[in-house]
């Protein structure tokens, strides 16, 4: 069995939880032997076609709906998880779930893969003002990745962050995918959704999807929109987070409430796809993200994105080819938006090119992942002179 370990899983929605969900879905179809290990969320029942093992947790202050897990003290969970016959474990987070995966790998003498998804230093620095403590936590993160048999990153630019943190080992680039690649009738989705939202013929629709946290540069985004408020547009924010009320207050104070709408979290993927399809331009000014799924999701629905030049997340974007880039100032970001919407045909062509170049399907990605797992298992057991395992039978 392949074990996928992460500190959150749907219905808690973010890019990493969606990654794990899609890994599990497609691995189950391919191998029939996968499970997810994650903290408990209140009131959640397993409706997936594969087992999900959840351990005790408590809410993380200021980070709703995220949970802090305690697998060591959850004895019924502990007994169940250690009876499973894993052939490989894959940690998508270096904290409670990742440490559990590492212990299982060492105890059972099986390989562990660890993917580096997030800029953890920024998370630490937001809540911890002691630099020495931040450095100690960061060292623990790097020690975790140094102990893995293989470390994956979702795109090449992420390696720079890992090296900055002190990691010295090898990395393997494994793309992220998206689950909107095969959607049909995009033009119909677009017209239907714009009509239901009351978007006028001459109005442009902008969208942001993600956590409503200051690290995502969302005050910057609202300031940029304020600079173009004379232009006909509607802006929709989808998601939730600790900064949501602050962002809403900022919108009210700037007199932008008639143009900017906060929709909260949308967990229905079909409904979310309608918003992507209806959008003219996806706005993503974050310097915090490594390889955001939302940019790929927008691309799958033929919607181009505007990102900050030289941001890690912008590595996959060629300006005015498969997306757009702006300098890191609200004025430059606003100027770029104006420049783009004045050329609607170009915006449309860039969206089409984005769908061809950065919207890879999860089915395709996980086909590659399964092959990589098989090779890692083969190398590991060859190295340790133990019998090899067939992933499709593990």
N, C-alpha and C positions, 0 to 999 in steps of 0.2 A: 504493500500500500504506500502511496505517496501522501505525505502529510503537509498541508499548507497551513502555516502559522502566521497570524496577524493579530494586532491589538484591537482591531475593529472589523466588523463585517455587517452587511445589510441586515436590518434596516438603517444602520448608521452608514451614511453615504459620503464617501470621498473617493478620490482617485485610486488609493491603494485598496480600499475595501472592494471597489468594483473590479480592480485587477484580480484580486484573489477569487472573487465570485466567478469571473469569466475563466480563469485558470481551472477552477473546480468543475465548472459546467462542461467545458470541452475535454478535460482530462477524463471525466467520468464517461463521456461518450466514446473516447478513444480507448481507454484502458479498463474502465469499469471498476477501478480500485483507487479511490482518492477520498480524503476526508479533510475537513477544515477544523482548526483548533483556534478558539478565540474566547474573549471574556463574555460572560452572560450579559444580556440586555433584558430589562424587565418586560414581561409579557410576550416575549418572542417565542414562537414555535417553529420548528424546522419543517419547511414545506419543499425543501430542495430534494433532488434525486440522489443525494449522497449524504453520508453522515456528517453532522456538525457537533463537535464536542466543545461545550462551553464550561468555563470555570468561574468561580466566585469573583465578583467585582464590585466596586463602588464608583459613584460619579466623580469625575475630575472637576474640581471647582473652576469656574470661569471657562470651561471647555465643553459645555453641554453640546451634544449628547455623548461625548467620549467617556470611557470607563477605565478605571485603573484595576487591573486584574491581579488575583492572588492564587495562582494555581497550586503553590506549595501547601497551602492550608486547606484546600478543597479535597479532602481525603477520598470521597466517592469518585470524583473526577480523576484523581491521581491514580487510583486503582484501575479504572477503566483504560486510561490512556497508556499505561505501561504494559497492558496486556496485548496491545495492538502490534501486529507484525509489520513495522515500517521497513521499506527498502531504501527510502530517501526522505529527508525532511527539508522543507523549503521555508525559511523564515523571511517574512516581508517586513519585519520590524525588529529592532534590537532590544526591546524592553521585555515585558513579562512573557509574551508569547515566544519571542526570539530566544530568550534565556531558557525557556522550557524546551524548545526545539534543540538547542545546543546540548542540554543535559541528556535528552533522549538519544541524540546522535552519539555522544560519548559512551553512554551506558550500553547501547545496543551495537556500537561499533559499525555505524552506518554513515554514509556521506550526508553533509549538510550544505545546502546552497543558501546564500543570504543576498537579498536584493536591497540595494541602497536607494530609497525612494525620496527622502525628504531632507531638508536643510535643518537638522536638529539643533544646530547652534543657535539659530534665530529663535526657535521655540524656548530653549533654555534661557537665553538672554532677556526674553520678554518678561519672565516671571522670577528670575533669579538675578539679583544685582551684585552678588559676590563673584568676581571674576575667577577666583581660585576654584570655587565650587563648580562653575560652568566648565572650566578646563578639566576638572576631575570627571565630570559627567561625560564630557566629550571623549576623554581618554577611555572610559568604559565602553563607549560606543565603538571606538576604533579597535579596541581589544576584541570586541565581539566579532567584527568583520575580519580581523586578522586570524581568528580561530576557525573561520569557515573554510570548507574545502574549495568552494568557488564563490566568487562575489560577482553579482550581476548589477549592471546599471542600465537604465532605460534609453539613454542616448549618450553620445560621446562626451558632450560638454559637462556631464555630471561628474566625470572623473576629476575635473579640476577642484570641485568642492571636496571630494574625498581626500585628495592629496593635501588640500589646504588644512583639513582636519588632522592630518598626520598618517593616513593610511599609506602603506608602502608596497602592498601586495599587487597581484595581477587583478584585472577586471575583465569581464566579458560583457559586451553590449547585447542586450536582448530587448527588442522593441516592445513598446506597448501597442495594443490594438484598440479597437472600438467595436461596439455592438450595433452600430447604425449603418455599417458599410453596405448591407444588402437591401436597404429600404428603397422601395419603388414609389412612383407618383409624388416626387418631391415638389413639383410645381403645384400640384393639387393641394398638398399639405400646406404649402406656403399661402396660397390664396384663401383657403378655408380659415386658417388660423388668423391671418391678418384681418379678415372680415370680422371674425368673432372678437378680436381685440379692439376693433374700431380704428385700425390704422388707415389713415386717409391715403388717397392715391399719391399725393405729393409728399407724404411723410416717410422718413427713414426710420427703420427700427434697429436699435442696438440692444445687445444682450451681454450680461455677465452671469456665469454659473460657477459657483464655488463657495467655499467658506467665507462668511462675512467677518473677516479678521483684518486688523490693520496691516499685518504683514503682506497682505495681498495688494497693497497700494491703492485701496479703494477711496480714501480721502482725495488722493491725487486724481483718481478717475472722476469724482464728482466735481472737483475744481476745473478739470478740463471741460466737462460738459457745461459748466456754468459759463465758460468762455464762448460757447457756441449756442447759447440759449435762444438767439434770434433765428436760428435755423429750424426748419420743421422736422422734429424727431421725437420719438418715444424711446425711453430706455427702460429695460426690465432687469431687475436683479433677482436671481434665483439662488436660494441657499439660506443658511442661517449661521450664526456665530456670535461671539461675545460683543462684537462691535456694531451689531445691527442697529441698536437704538441710537448710537452716536451717528451712524451714517444717515439714518432717517431724520434726525434732528438737523444735520447739516443740510440735507435737501430742503427741509422746511424753511430754514433760515435764509437760504439762497433763493427762495421763491421758485423752486423747481418741482414742486409736488404735482403739477399738472403734466409734467413731462417724464418724471421718474417714478416707477412703481416697484415696490418690494413684494415679491410673490411668496416668499418663504421657501421651504424645502419642497421639491417635487420629486417623489420617489417613483412615480409611474413613468417608466422609460418611454413608453409610447407618447404620452403627453409631452414629455420633455423634447422628444424628437420634433414635435410640431413647432415648438418655440425656436429651435435651431433652424428649421426649414423656413420659418417666417422672417428670420432676421436678415438684415442687409449686411451688418458688420458686427462681429464678435469682438468685444473690447476686453483685453486681458493685460493690464499694465503691471502684473506682479513681477517682482524681483526675487520672490521667495521660492517659487516653484521650480522644480527640476525639469520635469517632463509631463506637463499637465495633460490629462486625458481629454479635457474639455475642448482644447484646440483641435484635437483629432476628431472629436465628435462633431464639432461645428463643420469641419472640413467634409466629413462624410455626407452632410446635408447641403453641400455646395456653398457653405457660408465661410468667407475668408475672415481671418483674425488680424487684429492690430495689436502688436506686442512692443515691448521696449527693446530697442537696439542693444545688443551685447548681453541681454539677460540670458541665463542658462536655458530657459524655456524657449528662447527664440532661435536656438541653433538650427531647427528644422525649417526655418522660414527664410526664403529668398525674397527680398523686398520687391513688391509689385509683380512677383511671379506666382508664388503660391501662398501669399499672405503679405502683410505690411508691417513695417518697422518705423518707430518714431524715437527721437531722442528723449532722454529722461528728464522732461520738464512738462508741467501741465500745459504750457503755452505751445510747445512743439507737438505734444500729443493732440491738442485741439486743432492745431493747424493741419496736421496730417489727416484728421477726420474730415475736415472741410475739403481738403484736396481730393480725398477718396470719393466722397459723395457727389462731388462735381463731375465725376467720371463714372457713371453707373455701369456702362458697358464694360469698362476695364474691371470694375469691382466684380461683375458677374464672371468674367473670364478667369480672374484670379481665384474665385471660389471654385470653379470647375477644376482648375489646375491643382488646387489644394486637395480636392477629392481624389485625384489621381496619384498624388505624391506622398501624402501623409496620413491617409485614412485606411490603414491596413486592418483587416478583419481579425478579431480575436481567434477565430477558427484557424486562420493561417499562422498566427503567432504561436498558438499552443501546439500546433503540429511541430513547429521548430523546437518548442520547449520540451515536448515529450522525447524528441530525438536527443536533445542535450542531456536530459535526465538519464536516458539509457546509456549514453556514452560515459557519463560521470559514474554511474553504478558499475559499469564494466571496468573502468579504470581503477576504481576504488577497490573492488574485490580482486582484481588481478594483482594490484599492488600488495594487498594483504594476504594473497595466496588462498583466498576463500573462493567457493564456487560463485560464478556469475549469476545474476538474476535477470529474468526477462521482465521488463516493465509491464508488458501487456498481460502478464500472469501474476505479477507481484501482488 
